[in-house]
Amino acid sequence: MTAVLKVEGLKKSYGTKEALKGIDFEVQEGEIFALIGPNGAGKTTTLRIVSTLLSPSGGKVTLLGHDLKKEPERIRENISYLPEEAGAYRNLKGIDYLKFMANFYADTHEKTEEMVKRAQGIAELGTALSDKVGTYSKGMVRKLLLARALMTKPKMAILDEPTSGLDVINSLEVREIIKKFAKEGISVLLSSHNMLEIEFLSDRVALIDKGRILDSGTSQGLKDKYQAPNLEVVFRSALR
């Protein structure tokens, strides 16, 4: 398989506080790679660095061979980032929001229409796209935002807590969307507190705590290694 993303010795400090202490991992083409850990472990910091929103203090990040420090614009051309607390313009209709966002990426009317059509298929919100976003449930908003993130066919989708706050049905629908696009070749880097979700979604996971990766592998491989019934027990064991 081809490594789309390579993270080597990645560090990030805020003053005297080390948020990342030299982490390493790779994400392959079409792979769903998850970072799991408690609050403050370094998950969101890692995602923000890879998405070019934060500058690293040390180490190296390359996406499709492009160095993040030297070619951040080439990185941005190939990724899409969905933060945990992302929102959409409440006074816009869903379809108008998608058109508005598509115009940032498309250089022709035809490409805009193509992206919007793709987003409509991803979101599966039907006639609700003619309603204002302010009338949507949290699950509907999340599906709209996920459609916005995937409509450009990025080489890598970076998703921070993609189902945070959603009910069981909406969470399942969002997970199925993510898995579908990974099968089409899009690589996914995501973070989540929900370890059951990670077992369902990910091809490989990395356990991160206090800015260090404790262990990584497939969910089943890690459960076998630690003789644990689930990833929650794996993580507790890895901390010891």
Buried (B, 14 or more C-beta within 10 A) or exposed (E): EEBBBBBEBBBBBEEEEBBBBBBBBBBBBBBBBBBBBEEEBBBBBBBBBBBBBBEBBEBBBBBBEBEBEEBBEBBBBBBBBBBBEBEBEEEBBBBBBBBBBBBEBBEEEEBBEBBBEBBBEBBEBEEBBEBBBEEBEEBBBBBBBBBBBBBBBBBBBBBBBBBBEBEEEBBBBBBEBBBEBBEEEBBBBBBBBBBEBBBBBBBBBBBBBBBBBBBBBEBEBBBEEBEBEBBBBBBEBBEE
